[in-house]
Amino acid sequence: MVSYRLAEENDYPTIVEFYNKFHPTSKRDLNTFLWFYTQGVYGNCVFIVAFVNEQLVGFYGVIRIVVTTASGEKVLTGKCEDALIDPEFRGKNILKGLIAKVFDECTRQGIVALWGFTALREAFIRIGYEVPYKNSQSIAVGSFFTAYKQLDKPSGNSKLKAKLKIAGFCAYAFLKQKIAMPKASLQAFQMKDDKPVIQQVDQLITAVLNEFPELFAIQQSPDFQQWRIYDNPNLKDLYSVAYYNQHQELVGLVVYNLSLPPVAYITQATFHPTLNQSTAAAMLAAADKVVFAKGFGMIRNWQFTHNALNKKEVQIFKQANHLFLNKGICMVWRELQPGKLNPNNFYLSKIAAQGNT
């Protein structure tokens, strides 16, 4: 007989042990679990556990995330983060039971939609999610050899033609960084770097949304920025670059995760709509240049093209000499309150993920 309930504090060590048993390379500790699920700025997560005869056999965790519209309306959503079933108990409809409990509890708590990112497209469709779009990836290359090692490794393709194709792509990306830098002047802006940036980010997001009022975005309050970025146990080394205008208003922000050298990962890149594309691209390129000087050979980022604002950002990255890879993972969405939010209007970036990149 399977029993389902909300996780309690005394379950947490068992949950962490269970997670690590089936993810032996992750080495998640209790503090990381607590950061994910109990320290978020929008309240404790919805975390449903499944037991058989007092043995933990599965769980499903959802992080509470508030999104905001240009008009300031706040809406509570849930980010699907962890779902795991003991392999010995698969095929017994335990996941189906967990999902039903998660949907019921999230609805009871006023969560209007569940969303997340996964490579398991068909599995999520089977449990009631839709897949409105995929993301893609972009890279900027400061070292040919670093980029080649990183891009050749996942392919596992030993054929010479494939290796030459990867080498040609890396060489082109490297040369773009050397000879095609954006020319816009940044003299009108003050650049401040290597300090946590938590103030004015929500105003910057609101300004961006005002240009596209049909969209919504994660509410990036100072408390959220502190939790998501600077308190994140997965991000052990960060580099933040902020640009301010003459009125000391934040008009550009790029945050890099430097925890996994020799590759840096962009956690956030946001630019004020009053900036033209060339100026925004120059800000991004100047920040990238500092990261390359720190010894990082490649910079990676998530990209989205499902709405006008995300498409606008793609053009900024292209002008800053980031090249695009035709690979990514699915965004999944489950509506709990019909008609409240449209996933295609979700302004997204890597800030929407909680992983170690």
N, C-alpha and C positions, 0 to 999 in steps of 0.2 A: 504494500500500500504506500503510495507516494503522498507526502504531505508538503504543502507549500505555505510559506509565510514570509513576512518582512524579516530581513536579517536584524539581529540584535547585537549589541556591543560584544557580548561574549562569543559571538560567532566569528568575529573578525580574524583572529589568529588561524582558525581552521580554514577559513576562506582563502587566506594567503597561502597556507600550506597546500591546499587543494589546487590553487592556480599554478603554483610553482611545480607541482608534480607533473602537470601536463604541459608546462612551458619551462623546461629545465634551464634554458639559457637566459631567461628573463631576470631571475633572481629578485623578484619584487619583494620588498620588505613591508612590514606593517605600516611604517611611516608613509610610504608611497601610497598604500591602499587608503590610509586615512586622508591623505591629500586629495586623492581622486573623489572619495565618496562621502566624507564628513566635514571637509573644510571649505567647500565651495561657497561662494558669496551669496548664492540664492537658496541655501538650505541643504539639508541632507538629501542624498540621492534616494531614488527608489531602487532598492536592492532586494530582489526576491530569491530565496533559497529553496531548494528541493531536497527533502530527506527521505530515505528509505530505512526504516528501523534505526533511526538516530544516526544514520550514515549520510553525510553530505554527498549528493550525487549530481548536483548541478546548481547553477545560479544565473541570474540575468541582472545587470546593473545599468541604471539610467541616471545620468547627471542632469540636474536641473539647470537650465540655461534660459535667461531672459533675453528676448530680442526686442528691438525698438524700431519704430517707424520714424520717418522724417518729422511727423507731427508730434512725436513724443509718446505715442501710445506704447505701453509695455505689455508684452505677451509672454507667458511662461511656456517654454518648450522643454523637451527632454532629449539629451544626447545619449544615444545607445553606445555604451562603452565596452562592456564585457559580457559575453555569453559563453557558458562552458557546461558541457555534459560529460560525465565520466563515460569513457568509451564502452565500459562493460554494461552500461545501462542505456545505450543508444538503441533506437528502434522500439522504445516503450512509451512513446508519446510524452516524454518528460519535458522536452522543449516546448511542445504544444501547450502543456499545462503551465509552464513558466510564462510563456507569452500571454496567455489569457489572464494570468494574475497581474502581470506587468501592465497590460492595457487597462484592466479594471482599476488598479491602484493609481495609475497616472491620471486616468479620467477623474477619479475621486478627488485628486489633489489639484485639479484645474489645469493640468498640462494639456495644451491644445493639439500638439503634434510631436511625434518622435522622429528623430533623424540621426544619421550617422554615415560612416564610410566603411566600405568593405570590398573585398575582392570576390566574396561569395554571393554573387548576384542571384543565382537561381534559388539558393537556400532562403534568402530573405523574401523573395517573391512568394515562395511556398508558405511562409508564415505571415503573409498579409501586408507586406510592404510593397511600395512601388519604387521604381528606379528611374527618376526623372532625367538624370544625366550622369556623366562621368567627369572627373577632373583630368587634367593632363599635367605634365611636368615641364619645367624649363631649367636650363643650366647656363651658367656663365663660366668660362674657362680661363683660369690664370696660369695653369700648368698643363701642357699637352699630356705629359706622362701620367699625372694624377687622373685626368679625365679619361684617358684610354684604359687605365687599370680599372677604374670604377665602372665604365660602361661595357667593357669586354667581359668582366667577371660574371654579371648576371646572365649573359647570353649563353655562355658555355659552348659557343659555336667554334669548333676547331677549324672550320673551312677558311682558307686564305681569303676568299672573296669577301666573306663576312667581316673578317678582321681588318681588311683594307678599307671597307666601308666605314667601320667605326673609327679607324685612324684618320680617314679623310674628314669625317664629321668633327672630330676633336681638333684637328689642325685648323679647319675653317673657323671653329668657335674661338680658338686661341688667337688667331690672326685678327678676328673681328675686335677683340679686346685691345689689340695693339694699334690698329690703324683707323678705327671707325668710332672713336669716342664722341659722345654728344658735345656740341660746341656752346651750348647756352651758358651764359654767365650766372654765377651764384653769388656775386658780390653784394646783392641786396639782402642776403639772408645770413643769419648767424647759425653756424653749425656747432652743436654740442654733442659730444659722443662719450660713450662708455659709462654713462650714468643711467640708472633706472628711469624710465619715462612712464609715469602713471597719470600725471595731470594733463588736462586738456585733450586727452585722446577721445573721450566721449563727444566733446564739441567738434573735433575733427571728423568723426564718423557722422555726426548730425549734418555737418556742412556737405559732406559727400552725398548723403542721402537726399538732401534738399534739391540736388540737381536731378535726381530720379525719384520723385516722391512716392512712386508705387512700390518701391523696394523697402526691405527691412534688413536689419543687421544685428549681430550680437551686441548687447549693451556693454560697452567697454568702459565701465566706470573705473575710478582709481582702484577700488577694492578688487574688481575683476582683473585688471591688469596686474596687480600685485600677485594675486593668486595664480592666474593662468600662466604668467611668464616668470616672474621673479621669485616666487615661492615654489615653482615647479621642480620637484626633485629629479625629474628627467633632464632638465636643462641646467647642467652644472657650470657652464661657461657661456656667458652671453655678451653680446656687443650691440649697443643701441646707438643709433644715429638720429638726432632730432634736428629739424630745421625750423627756425623762427623768423618771422618777418620783423619789420621795424617797430611794430607794436608789441613784440614779444608773444605773438600768437603762434601756436604750433601749426605749421603748414605742411610738414613732411616728416614721416617717421619710418625708419627701417630698423627692424630688430633681427639680429642673427643669432642662431644657436651654433656655438663653436665647440660643442661637447664631443663631436665625433670627427676629429681631424683625420685626414686632410680635406674633408668636405664640410663646408658650412651650409646651414639650412636657414632660409628666410622664414621667420615666424610671423612677421607682419611687415607689410609695405603699404603705406597709405599716404595719399597726397591730396592736398586741398584743391577743390575744383577751380579756384582762381588761378592756379598755376597752369601754364600751357604745357603741352605734352613734352616739348623739348626741355623745359626747365625741370619738370618732374623726372624725366629720364636722366638728366645731368645729375640730379640729387642722388638717384639710385646708383648711377655709375661711379660717382665720387665715393659713396659709401662702400661699394664693391671693391674699389681700388684699395681702400684701407684694409679690408679683409684679406685680399690677396697679399698685401704687404706683411700681414701677420703670419704668412706661411701656408695659407689655405689655397689649394690648387683648383678647387671647383666650388661653385655655389649652386644649390638646388632650391627649387620652389615649386609649390603647387600653383596651378593656373585653372581658371574657370572661364567659360564662354557662354553661360546660359542666360545672361542678361546684359543690358547695355553698359552698365557700370563695370562689370567684370571684363567685358570686351575692351573697354577703354583702358583698363589696367594692363591688359595683354599688350596693347600697342606701346605703352610706356616701357614695358620690359623689353619688347623687341627693339625699340630705339636705344635702349641701354645695352644692347648686344647680348641679350639672353636668347638662346636658341631653344626650340621646342621639340620635345620628344612625344611621339604618338603612343603614349602609354599612361595609364592611370587606373584609379579604382572608382567604384560606383558610389554615388550618393544615394542613400535609401531614405524613404519618407513614409510615415504612417500618420494619416490624419485621424485625430481623435474627436475634434470638434469641427464638423464640416464647414467649409467656406471661410474659415478664419484666416488662414495663411496659404499662400501659393508658393511651393518650393522653388519655382522659377524666378521668384522675386527675392530670393535669399542672397544678399551680398556676402560672398564667402571668400575666405583666405585660409592660410594654414592656422590662423588663430582658432579656427573651429575644431582643431584636433587637439588631443591631449597626449600624444605619443612622445617618443624620445627624439623625434626630429622636428 
